[in-house]
Amino acid sequence: MNKRQVQDAMNKGFSHLEFTANHQREVLSMVRGEKPVKKKLSVGLVFAMVLLLVAFAAVAATLLWENYAAQVKQIESEQGSYVHWQTKDKIDLVKALIEMGYVEETDETDRLFDSSTSEEDVHIIADQLLMDLTQRDASDISVAEITYAVMGYFTAWTPEQRVWWQELMGYESGAVDTFVTPGSHDISEEDAIRIAKNRLIEAYGFESDYFDKDNIDASADLYTTNNRPDYRRWMVTFSIYREGSNYLERAYSAVVDNTGTVIADPDVEMPLPGDGVDMAKDVLSAEKGHYIFWTHEERAKYMSERFAMPAFDAISEEEAIRIAWEAARSDERTRQRNLDGYVPFAMYGAAIPDNPLNPNEYWVVTLAKNMTKDYTNEGEVNVYMDARTGEVYYIF
């Protein structure tokens, strides 16, 4: 089990217990032998209490990050991406991560907090600590990357955590589907996953234990849509990762409503499992790899919730690529990057009404070096622009 799975299990198993700060100190004292006890504890009991302490510490850290992430998001909105932050804000971030238990105190952190350390060295030390935590280049560090580093990827989150994330990122008012927190009248997440699993096994002719493998994660989101705001249903997804890696090879999804019925949901372009489009999409993925290598026609056909055919009055693909190169070479976040050997991939995005990020049709051009079928590369820059005006509104 990974850290996230252990934490979720502990959350559920010990949710009825109260473990105060005094209790924590007592357990630590017992383990360290710092305080004699009148009654000898068994090794098993001490181990169980230590596990409980670790679990509560992990839960507290996660809750702290969920609160602190809003501050990080606010700084991003004011100063841009992390690499451009002021030294004080970088120092405060590292201090917070140390307090939460995600960054260790070392000689380097002591130097970071030493007022005699030069501003240049402060940036170098803080950037290295964040790069070690997120496994990303400093220019790619964001509230999202830090969140994935401390909480795991969102497929392992609880429905409540995904609701929190959607609200933090500002998607709640304009998204086609909006996550909601499960209530007493909703079928449980466990039941939704079980129902979806059985239907997918039946639809695709899988063995009964197909979705029980260690490299498969099940996640479920309770959601509503703009078209049907009072109709609550679960989107259940089984994510299949390549053995021994975090690379997502494919995913199977099903929508389960509160009657326990697997449905097709046209609001989010989700057919019934095995209706043909899923199978054809799987075949296409196996042949061509990531959808960045597909044609516009293929993306529009199999991923119509995200992509469309270029409109006749949109700027051309060639013009979009030209604008992307110019933006990448002039924007302060990317102009220092060596773009030699980068290759452009252009995709035409469908409009998402009222979405603050993509309210209109758009071109997204990905400039990448040595892009492979499974979307691994040696570097990338993504440029979003309005499909008709060519105005660049997002670069990362």
HUMO-V394251 format. One record per pair of residues at least 24 apart in sequence whose ideal C-beta (glycine too) atoms are under 8 Angstrom apart, sorted by sequence separation. I is the first residue (numbers start at 1). J is the second residue. D is the distance in whole Angstrom. If there is no record, write none. Layout:
{{I & J & D} {I & J & D}}
This chain:
{{196 & 220 & 8} {216 & 240 & 5} {217 & 241 & 7} {233 & 257 & 4} {343 & 367 & 7} {362 & 386 & 6} {363 & 387 & 5} {27 & 52 & 8} {28 & 53 & 7} {143 & 168 & 8} {144 & 169 & 8} {193 & 218 & 5} {215 & 240 & 6} {216 & 241 & 7} {232 & 257 & 8} {233 & 258 & 7} {277 & 302 & 6} {321 & 346 & 6} {342 & 367 & 4} {343 & 368 & 6} {361 & 386 & 8} {362 & 387 & 5} {27 & 53 & 5} {103 & 129 & 6} {215 & 241 & 5} {231 & 257 & 7} {232 & 258 & 6} {252 & 278 & 7} {320 & 346 & 5} {342 & 368 & 6} {343 & 369 & 7} {345 & 371 & 7} {358 & 384 & 8} {360 & 386 & 6} {361 & 387 & 4} {193 & 220 & 5} {211 & 238 & 5} {215 & 242 & 7} {342 & 369 & 5} {357 & 384 & 8} {360 & 387 & 7} {361 & 388 & 7} {68 & 96 & 5} {192 & 220 & 5} {215 & 243 & 5} {339 & 367 & 7} {341 & 369 & 5} {343 & 371 & 7} {360 & 388 & 7} {24 & 53 & 6} {317 & 346 & 5} {341 & 370 & 7} {103 & 133 & 6} {159 & 189 & 6} {233 & 263 & 7} {91 & 122 & 7} {102 & 133 & 6} {189 & 220 & 5} {317 & 348 & 8} {24 & 56 & 7} {64 & 96 & 8} {68 & 100 & 8} {87 & 119 & 5} {90 & 122 & 7} {94 & 126 & 6} {97 & 129 & 8} {233 & 265 & 7} {250 & 282 & 6} {19 & 52 & 6} {24 & 57 & 8} {90 & 123 & 7} {93 & 126 & 7} {189 & 222 & 8} {235 & 268 & 7} {19 & 53 & 7} {314 & 348 & 7} {17 & 52 & 8} {64 & 99 & 7} {65 & 100 & 6} {87 & 122 & 5} {91 & 126 & 7} {94 & 129 & 6} {235 & 270 & 7} {250 & 285 & 6} {269 & 304 & 6} {349 & 384 & 8} {64 & 100 & 5} {87 & 123 & 6} {90 & 126 & 4} {94 & 130 & 8} {97 & 133 & 7} {186 & 222 & 6} {269 & 305 & 4} {19 & 56 & 5} {65 & 102 & 8} {90 & 127 & 8} {93 & 130 & 8} {268 & 305 & 6} {342 & 379 & 7} {357 & 394 & 7} {14 & 52 & 6} {196 & 234 & 8} {200 & 238 & 7} {310 & 348 & 5} {342 & 380 & 8} {349 & 387 & 8} {61 & 100 & 4} {87 & 126 & 8} {197 & 236 & 8} {228 & 267 & 6} {309 & 348 & 7} {324 & 363 & 8} {328 & 367 & 6} {342 & 381 & 7} {348 & 387 & 7} {61 & 101 & 5} {90 & 130 & 8} {182 & 222 & 5} {196 & 236 & 4} {225 & 265 & 8} {227 & 267 & 5} {307 & 347 & 6} {308 & 348 & 6} {10 & 51 & 8} {14 & 55 & 7} {61 & 102 & 7} {181 & 222 & 7} {195 & 236 & 8} {197 & 238 & 7} {211 & 252 & 8} {226 & 267 & 8} {307 & 348 & 6} {308 & 349 & 7} {324 & 365 & 4} {10 & 52 & 7} {14 & 56 & 8} {179 & 221 & 5} {180 & 222 & 5} {192 & 234 & 4} {196 & 238 & 8} {225 & 267 & 4} {307 & 349 & 6} {308 & 350 & 4} {323 & 365 & 8} {325 & 367 & 7} {337 & 379 & 7} {339 & 381 & 7} {58 & 101 & 8} {179 & 222 & 7} {180 & 223 & 6} {193 & 236 & 5} {225 & 268 & 7} {306 & 349 & 6} {307 & 350 & 6} {308 & 351 & 8} {320 & 363 & 4} {324 & 367 & 6} {11 & 55 & 8} {57 & 101 & 6} {83 & 127 & 7} {179 & 223 & 5} {180 & 224 & 6} {192 & 236 & 5} {306 & 350 & 6} {321 & 365 & 6} {337 & 381 & 7} {10 & 55 & 3} {178 & 223 & 6} {189 & 234 & 7} {223 & 268 & 8} {305 & 350 & 7} {320 & 365 & 6} {10 & 56 & 8} {177 & 223 & 4} {178 & 224 & 6} {186 & 232 & 6} {304 & 350 & 7} {317 & 363 & 8} {102 & 149 & 7} {177 & 224 & 7} {178 & 225 & 7} {187 & 234 & 7} {314 & 361 & 7} {334 & 381 & 5} {7 & 55 & 7} {10 & 58 & 7} {11 & 59 & 6} {82 & 130 & 7} {102 & 150 & 5} {177 & 225 & 5} {178 & 226 & 8} {204 & 252 & 7} {299 & 347 & 6} {300 & 348 & 8} {315 & 363 & 7} {6 & 55 & 7} {10 & 59 & 7} {97 & 146 & 8} {176 & 225 & 6} {299 & 348 & 8} {314 & 363 & 8} {100 & 150 & 7} {176 & 226 & 6} {311 & 361 & 6} {7 & 58 & 5} {296 & 347 & 8} {6 & 58 & 8} {7 & 59 & 6} {180 & 232 & 6} {200 & 252 & 5} {293 & 345 & 8} {296 & 348 & 6} {97 & 150 & 8} {292 & 345 & 5} {308 & 361 & 6} {328 & 381 & 5} {200 & 254 & 6} {3 & 58 & 7} {7 & 62 & 7} {83 & 138 & 5} {199 & 254 & 6} {292 & 347 & 7} {328 & 383 & 6} {82 & 138 & 7} {83 & 139 & 5} {291 & 347 & 8} {327 & 383 & 5} {196 & 253 & 8} {81 & 139 & 7} {83 & 141 & 7} {177 & 235 & 7} {196 & 254 & 4} {327 & 385 & 8} {82 & 141 & 4} {162 & 221 & 6} {195 & 254 & 8} {324 & 383 & 4} {81 & 141 & 7} {82 & 142 & 6} {196 & 256 & 5} {323 & 383 & 7} {81 & 142 & 6} {156 & 217 & 6} {159 & 220 & 7} {195 & 256 & 5} {324 & 385 & 7} {334 & 395 & 6} {155 & 217 & 5} {157 & 219 & 7} {159 & 221 & 6} {323 & 385 & 6} {333 & 395 & 6} {156 & 219 & 7} {159 & 222 & 6} {199 & 262 & 4} {333 & 396 & 8} {155 & 219 & 5} {192 & 256 & 5} {331 & 395 & 5} {154 & 219 & 8} {195 & 260 & 6} {320 & 385 & 6} {327 & 392 & 5} {76 & 142 & 7} {196 & 262 & 7} {76 & 143 & 6} {195 & 262 & 6} {320 & 387 & 8} {323 & 390 & 5} {328 & 395 & 7} {324 & 392 & 8} {327 & 395 & 6} {187 & 256 & 7} {191 & 260 & 7} {203 & 272 & 8} {204 & 273 & 7} {323 & 392 & 7} {73 & 143 & 5} {203 & 273 & 4} {204 & 274 & 6} {320 & 390 & 7} {72 & 143 & 4} {187 & 258 & 6} {203 & 274 & 3} {319 & 390 & 7} {186 & 258 & 6} {315 & 387 & 7} {185 & 258 & 7} {187 & 260 & 6} {200 & 273 & 5} {314 & 387 & 4} {315 & 388 & 7} {69 & 143 & 6} {72 & 146 & 7} {199 & 273 & 6} {200 & 274 & 8} {292 & 366 & 6} {314 & 388 & 6} {315 & 389 & 8} {204 & 279 & 8} {313 & 388 & 6} {315 & 390 & 5} {311 & 387 & 7} {69 & 146 & 8} {310 & 387 & 7} {311 & 388 & 7} {69 & 147 & 6} {292 & 371 & 7} {293 & 373 & 7} {65 & 147 & 7} {155 & 237 & 7} {289 & 372 & 7} {290 & 373 & 6} {292 & 375 & 7} {155 & 239 & 5} {289 & 373 & 3} {290 & 374 & 6} {65 & 150 & 5} {288 & 373 & 7} {289 & 374 & 6} {290 & 375 & 4} {65 & 151 & 7} {289 & 375 & 8} {62 & 150 & 7} {61 & 150 & 7} {62 & 151 & 6} {177 & 267 & 7} {176 & 267 & 7} {177 & 268 & 5} {176 & 268 & 6} {153 & 246 & 7} {66 & 161 & 7} {73 & 168 & 6} {73 & 169 & 8} {66 & 164 & 6} {70 & 168 & 6} {69 & 168 & 6} {249 & 374 & 8} {226 & 353 & 8} {247 & 374 & 6} {226 & 354 & 8} {176 & 305 & 7} {247 & 376 & 7} {242 & 374 & 8} {4 & 151 & 7} {4 & 152 & 4} {8 & 156 & 8} {3 & 152 & 7} {2 & 152 & 7} {8 & 158 & 7} {5 & 156 & 7} {4 & 156 & 4} {4 & 157 & 8} {2 & 156 & 7} {176 & 352 & 6} {175 & 352 & 7} {174 & 352 & 7} {174 & 353 & 8} {176 & 355 & 8} {174 & 354 & 4} {175 & 355 & 6} {173 & 354 & 7} {174 & 355 & 4} {174 & 356 & 6} {173 & 356 & 8} {171 & 355 & 7} {171 & 356 & 8} {174 & 359 & 7} {170 & 356 & 6} {171 & 357 & 8} {139 & 333 & 7} {139 & 334 & 7} {139 & 337 & 7} {84 & 332 & 7} {84 & 333 & 7} {83 & 333 & 7} {80 & 332 & 8} {81 & 333 & 6} {80 & 333 & 7} {142 & 396 & 8} {140 & 396 & 8} {81 & 396 & 8}}
